[in-house]
């Protein structure tokens, strides 16, 4: 993957209703890529796992409603950004997992996949238990168990969710 500086990038302020959020957008070299909302405090927007995506990085912590609003905006405007609107995914750690559940509960937009990298759940971001019906997942976890990825992947499978595991 080229260095982030070699990718096409833009800093945008996205509007939906009265909300305005600053986001960094990185275009992949592929045509009609997936659109990935990357929670940038959990995953670098230039991580090789999202290199073939149009990456919209949302830096910092935002309320769940803002994250859902951003996903809705991306679903509606993906084609304008040169991406496929039916290939929307969320990427990050534990907060991305919780966002995928919120999307399921809201029933829109439709997530193509969730990419969870070294998720670490804690009292402020607890591991959810009601997982049926969430988007298929790719869960990246460490061999040494310093994250909750392996356990969360098992819970997803028990709930009937398609899961791909990557150890790194």
URTAHU-V504727 format. One record per pair of residues at least 24 apart in sequence whose C-alpha atoms are under 10 Angstrom apart, sorted by the first residue. I is the first residue (numbers start at 1). GAP is how many residues later the second one is. D is the distance in whole Angstrom. If there is no record, write none. Layout:
i=I gap=GAP d=D
i=I gap=GAP d=D
This chain:
i=1 gap=27 d=9
i=1 gap=28 d=10
i=1 gap=45 d=9
i=1 gap=46 d=9
i=1 gap=47 d=7
i=1 gap=49 d=10
i=1 gap=50 d=7
i=1 gap=51 d=9
i=2 gap=26 d=10
i=2 gap=27 d=10
i=2 gap=44 d=9
i=2 gap=46 d=10
i=2 gap=49 d=9
i=3 gap=43 d=8
i=3 gap=44 d=10
i=4 gap=41 d=9
i=4 gap=42 d=6
i=4 gap=43 d=9
i=4 gap=47 d=10
i=5 gap=41 d=10
i=7 gap=39 d=9
i=7 gap=44 d=10
i=8 gap=46 d=10
i=9 gap=45 d=10
i=9 gap=46 d=9
i=9 gap=47 d=10
i=10 gap=46 d=10
i=11 gap=45 d=10
i=11 gap=46 d=10
i=12 gap=44 d=10
i=14 gap=55 d=10
i=14 gap=56 d=8
i=14 gap=59 d=8
i=14 gap=60 d=9
i=15 gap=54 d=9
i=15 gap=55 d=9
i=15 gap=58 d=8
i=16 gap=50 d=9
i=16 gap=53 d=7
i=16 gap=54 d=8
i=16 gap=56 d=9
i=16 gap=57 d=7
i=17 gap=52 d=9
i=19 gap=47 d=8
i=19 gap=50 d=8
i=19 gap=51 d=9
i=20 gap=46 d=9
i=20 gap=49 d=10
i=20 gap=50 d=9
i=21 gap=37 d=8
i=21 gap=38 d=10
i=21 gap=41 d=9
i=21 gap=45 d=8
i=21 gap=46 d=10
i=21 gap=48 d=10
i=21 gap=49 d=8
i=22 gap=34 d=10
i=22 gap=35 d=9
i=22 gap=36 d=7
i=22 gap=37 d=8
i=23 gap=32 d=10
i=23 gap=33 d=6
i=23 gap=34 d=6
i=23 gap=35 d=5
i=23 gap=36 d=7
i=23 gap=47 d=9
i=24 gap=31 d=8
i=24 gap=32 d=6
i=24 gap=33 d=5
i=24 gap=34 d=7
i=24 gap=35 d=8
i=25 gap=29 d=7
i=25 gap=30 d=6
i=25 gap=31 d=4
i=25 gap=32 d=6
i=25 gap=33 d=9
i=25 gap=56 d=9
i=26 gap=25 d=9
i=26 gap=27 d=8
i=26 gap=28 d=6
i=26 gap=29 d=5
i=26 gap=30 d=6
i=26 gap=31 d=8
i=26 gap=55 d=10
i=27 gap=24 d=9
i=27 gap=25 d=9
i=27 gap=26 d=7
i=27 gap=27 d=5
i=27 gap=28 d=7
i=27 gap=29 d=9
i=27 gap=54 d=8
i=27 gap=55 d=8
i=27 gap=56 d=9
i=28 gap=24 d=5
i=28 gap=25 d=6
i=28 gap=26 d=6
i=28 gap=27 d=8
i=28 gap=54 d=10
i=28 gap=55 d=10
i=29 gap=24 d=9
i=29 gap=25 d=9
i=30 gap=24 d=9
i=30 gap=52 d=10
i=30 gap=53 d=9
i=31 gap=51 d=7
i=31 gap=52 d=7
i=31 gap=53 d=9
i=32 gap=46 d=9
i=32 gap=47 d=8
i=32 gap=49 d=9
i=32 gap=50 d=6
i=32 gap=51 d=4
i=32 gap=52 d=5
i=32 gap=53 d=9
i=32 gap=55 d=9
i=33 gap=45 d=10
i=33 gap=46 d=10
i=33 gap=48 d=10
i=33 gap=49 d=8
i=33 gap=50 d=5
i=33 gap=51 d=6
i=33 gap=52 d=9
i=33 gap=53 d=10
i=33 gap=54 d=8
i=33 gap=55 d=9
i=34 gap=44 d=9
i=34 gap=48 d=10
i=34 gap=49 d=6
i=34 gap=50 d=6
i=34 gap=51 d=8
i=34 gap=52 d=8
i=34 gap=53 d=5
i=34 gap=54 d=6
i=34 gap=55 d=7
i=34 gap=78 d=9
i=34 gap=79 d=10
i=35 gap=36 d=10
i=35 gap=39 d=8
i=35 gap=40 d=8
i=35 gap=43 d=7
i=35 gap=44 d=10
i=35 gap=46 d=9
i=35 gap=47 d=9
i=35 gap=48 d=6
i=35 gap=49 d=7
i=35 gap=50 d=7
i=35 gap=51 d=9
i=35 gap=52 d=6
i=35 gap=53 d=5
i=35 gap=54 d=6
i=35 gap=55 d=8
i=35 gap=76 d=10
i=35 gap=77 d=9
i=36 gap=35 d=9
i=36 gap=38 d=9
i=36 gap=47 d=10
i=36 gap=51 d=8
i=36 gap=52 d=6
i=36 gap=53 d=5
i=36 gap=54 d=6
i=36 gap=55 d=7
i=36 gap=56 d=10
i=36 gap=75 d=10
i=36 gap=76 d=10
i=36 gap=77 d=9
i=36 gap=78 d=9
i=36 gap=79 d=9
i=37 gap=30 d=9
i=37 gap=33 d=8
i=37 gap=34 d=7
i=37 gap=37 d=8
i=37 gap=51 d=8
i=37 gap=52 d=6
i=37 gap=53 d=5
i=37 gap=54 d=6
i=37 gap=55 d=9
i=37 gap=59 d=9
i=37 gap=77 d=10
i=37 gap=78 d=10
i=38 gap=51 d=9
i=38 gap=52 d=6
i=38 gap=53 d=5
i=38 gap=54 d=6
i=38 gap=55 d=10
i=38 gap=58 d=8
i=38 gap=77 d=9
i=39 gap=28 d=9
i=39 gap=51 d=8
i=39 gap=52 d=6
i=39 gap=53 d=5
i=39 gap=54 d=8
i=39 gap=56 d=8
i=39 gap=57 d=7
i=39 gap=60 d=10
i=40 gap=51 d=9
i=40 gap=52 d=7
i=40 gap=53 d=10
i=41 gap=51 d=8
i=41 gap=52 d=9
i=41 gap=54 d=10
i=42 gap=49 d=8
i=42 gap=50 d=5
i=42 gap=51 d=5
i=42 gap=52 d=8
i=42 gap=53 d=8
i=42 gap=54 d=8
i=42 gap=74 d=9
i=42 gap=75 d=8
i=42 gap=76 d=9
i=42 gap=77 d=9
i=42 gap=78 d=10
i=43 gap=48 d=7
i=43 gap=49 d=5
i=43 gap=50 d=7
i=43 gap=53 d=10
i=43 gap=72 d=10
i=43 gap=73 d=9
i=43 gap=74 d=7
i=43 gap=75 d=9
i=44 gap=47 d=10
i=44 gap=48 d=8
i=45 gap=46 d=9
i=45 gap=47 d=9
i=49 gap=42 d=9
i=49 gap=66 d=8
i=49 gap=68 d=9
i=49 gap=89 d=10
i=49 gap=91 d=10
i=50 gap=39 d=10
i=50 gap=41 d=8
i=50 gap=65 d=9
i=53 gap=30 d=8
i=53 gap=31 d=10
i=53 gap=34 d=9
i=53 gap=35 d=10
i=53 gap=36 d=9
i=54 gap=24 d=9
i=54 gap=27 d=8
i=54 gap=28 d=8
i=54 gap=29 d=7
i=54 gap=30 d=9
i=54 gap=34 d=10
i=55 gap=28 d=10
i=55 gap=34 d=10
i=55 gap=35 d=10
i=55 gap=36 d=9
i=56 gap=34 d=10
i=57 gap=34 d=9
i=61 gap=34 d=9
i=64 gap=31 d=9
i=64 gap=34 d=9
i=64 gap=35 d=7
i=64 gap=38 d=8
i=64 gap=39 d=10
i=65 gap=34 d=10
i=65 gap=37 d=9
i=67 gap=29 d=10
i=67 gap=32 d=7
i=67 gap=35 d=10
i=67 gap=36 d=10
i=68 gap=31 d=7
i=68 gap=32 d=9
i=68 gap=34 d=8
i=68 gap=35 d=7
i=68 gap=38 d=9
i=68 gap=40 d=9
i=68 gap=41 d=8
i=69 gap=40 d=10
i=71 gap=28 d=10
i=71 gap=32 d=9
i=71 gap=37 d=9
i=71 gap=38 d=7
i=71 gap=39 d=9
i=71 gap=40 d=9
i=72 gap=31 d=10
i=72 gap=36 d=7
i=72 gap=37 d=6
i=72 gap=38 d=9
i=73 gap=36 d=9
i=74 gap=35 d=9
i=75 gap=33 d=9
i=75 gap=34 d=6
i=75 gap=35 d=8
i=75 gap=36 d=9
i=76 gap=33 d=9
i=85 gap=24 d=10
i=85 gap=25 d=9
i=85 gap=26 d=10
i=85 gap=27 d=9
i=86 gap=24 d=7
i=86 gap=25 d=8
i=86 gap=26 d=7
i=87 gap=24 d=7
i=87 gap=25 d=5
i=87 gap=26 d=8
i=88 gap=24 d=5
i=88 gap=25 d=7
i=88 gap=26 d=9
i=89 gap=24 d=5
i=89 gap=25 d=5
i=89 gap=26 d=7
i=89 gap=46 d=9
i=89 gap=47 d=10
i=89 gap=48 d=10
i=90 gap=24 d=5
i=90 gap=25 d=6
i=90 gap=26 d=8
i=90 gap=45 d=10
i=90 gap=47 d=10
i=91 gap=24 d=5
i=91 gap=25 d=6
i=91 gap=26 d=8
i=91 gap=46 d=10
i=91 gap=47 d=9
i=91 gap=48 d=10
i=92 gap=24 d=5
i=92 gap=25 d=6
i=92 gap=26 d=8
i=92 gap=27 d=8
i=92 gap=47 d=10
i=93 gap=24 d=5
i=93 gap=25 d=6
i=93 gap=26 d=4
i=93 gap=27 d=7
i=93 gap=28 d=9
i=93 gap=46 d=9
i=93 gap=47 d=9
i=93 gap=54 d=10
i=93 gap=55 d=10
i=93 gap=56 d=9
i=94 gap=24 d=8
i=94 gap=25 d=4
i=94 gap=26 d=6
i=94 gap=27 d=6
i=94 gap=28 d=9
i=94 gap=31 d=7
i=94 gap=32 d=8
i=94 gap=33 d=8
i=94 gap=34 d=10
i=94 gap=53 d=10
i=94 gap=54 d=9
i=94 gap=55 d=9
i=94 gap=58 d=10
i=95 gap=24 d=8
i=95 gap=25 d=9
i=95 gap=26 d=8
i=95 gap=30 d=7
i=95 gap=31 d=9
i=95 gap=32 d=10
i=97 gap=24 d=10
i=97 gap=28 d=10
i=97 gap=30 d=9
i=97 gap=31 d=9
i=97 gap=34 d=10
i=97 gap=37 d=9
i=97 gap=38 d=10
i=97 gap=40 d=9
i=97 gap=42 d=10
i=97 gap=55 d=9
i=98 gap=27 d=8
i=98 gap=28 d=9
i=98 gap=29 d=8
i=98 gap=30 d=7
i=98 gap=33 d=10
i=100 gap=31 d=10
i=100 gap=33 d=10
i=100 gap=34 d=6
i=100 gap=35 d=7
i=100 gap=36 d=10
i=100 gap=37 d=10
i=101 gap=27 d=8
i=101 gap=29 d=8
i=101 gap=30 d=7
i=101 gap=31 d=9
i=101 gap=32 d=8
i=101 gap=33 d=6
i=101 gap=34 d=8
i=102 gap=32 d=9
i=103 gap=31 d=8
i=103 gap=32 d=9
i=104 gap=27 d=9
i=104 gap=28 d=9
i=104 gap=29 d=7
i=104 gap=30 d=6
i=104 gap=31 d=8
i=105 gap=28 d=9
i=105 gap=29 d=9
i=107 gap=26 d=10
i=107 gap=27 d=10
i=110 gap=24 d=10
i=110 gap=25 d=8
i=111 gap=24 d=6
i=111 gap=25 d=8
i=112 gap=24 d=7
i=112 gap=25 d=9
i=113 gap=24 d=6
i=113 gap=25 d=8
i=113 gap=49 d=10
i=113 gap=50 d=10
i=114 gap=24 d=6
i=114 gap=25 d=8
i=114 gap=49 d=10
i=115 gap=24 d=6
i=115 gap=25 d=8
i=115 gap=48 d=10
i=115 gap=49 d=10
i=116 gap=24 d=6
i=116 gap=25 d=8
i=116 gap=33 d=8
i=116 gap=36 d=10
i=116 gap=37 d=10
i=116 gap=49 d=10
i=117 gap=24 d=6
i=117 gap=25 d=9
i=117 gap=30 d=9
i=117 gap=31 d=10
i=117 gap=32 d=8
i=117 gap=49 d=9
i=117 gap=50 d=10
i=117 gap=51 d=9
i=118 gap=24 d=7
i=118 gap=27 d=9
i=118 gap=28 d=8
i=118 gap=29 d=5
i=118 gap=30 d=7
i=118 gap=31 d=6
i=118 gap=32 d=9
i=118 gap=49 d=9
i=118 gap=50 d=9
i=119 gap=27 d=10
i=119 gap=28 d=6
i=119 gap=29 d=6
i=119 gap=30 d=5
i=119 gap=31 d=9
i=119 gap=32 d=10
i=119 gap=33 d=8
i=120 gap=26 d=8
i=120 gap=27 d=5
i=120 gap=28 d=5
i=120 gap=29 d=7
i=120 gap=32 d=10
i=121 gap=26 d=8
i=121 gap=27 d=7
i=121 gap=28 d=9
i=121 gap=31 d=9
i=122 gap=26 d=10
i=127 gap=24 d=10
i=127 gap=25 d=8
i=127 gap=28 d=10
i=128 gap=24 d=9
i=128 gap=27 d=9
i=128 gap=28 d=10
i=129 gap=26 d=8
i=129 gap=27 d=9
i=129 gap=30 d=9
i=130 gap=25 d=9
i=130 gap=26 d=9
i=130 gap=29 d=8
i=131 gap=24 d=8
i=131 gap=25 d=6
i=131 gap=26 d=9
i=131 gap=27 d=9
i=131 gap=28 d=6
i=131 gap=29 d=8
i=131 gap=30 d=8
i=132 gap=24 d=7
i=132 gap=25 d=9
i=132 gap=26 d=9
i=132 gap=27 d=5
i=132 gap=28 d=6
i=132 gap=29 d=7
i=133 gap=26 d=8
i=133 gap=27 d=8
i=133 gap=28 d=7
i=134 gap=25 d=9
i=134 gap=26 d=9
i=134 gap=27 d=7
i=134 gap=28 d=9
i=135 gap=26 d=7
i=135 gap=27 d=8
i=135 gap=28 d=9
i=136 gap=24 d=9
i=136 gap=25 d=6
i=136 gap=26 d=5
i=136 gap=27 d=6
i=136 gap=28 d=8
i=137 gap=24 d=7
i=137 gap=25 d=6
i=137 gap=26 d=5
i=137 gap=27 d=6
i=137 gap=28 d=8
i=138 gap=24 d=9
i=138 gap=25 d=6
i=138 gap=26 d=5
i=138 gap=27 d=6
i=138 gap=28 d=7
i=139 gap=24 d=7
i=139 gap=25 d=6
i=139 gap=26 d=5
i=139 gap=27 d=6
i=139 gap=28 d=8
i=140 gap=24 d=8
i=140 gap=25 d=6
i=140 gap=26 d=5
i=140 gap=27 d=6
i=140 gap=28 d=7
i=141 gap=24 d=7
i=141 gap=25 d=6
i=141 gap=26 d=5
i=141 gap=27 d=6
i=142 gap=24 d=8
i=142 gap=25 d=5
i=142 gap=26 d=5
i=143 gap=24 d=6
i=143 gap=25 d=7
i=144 gap=24 d=10
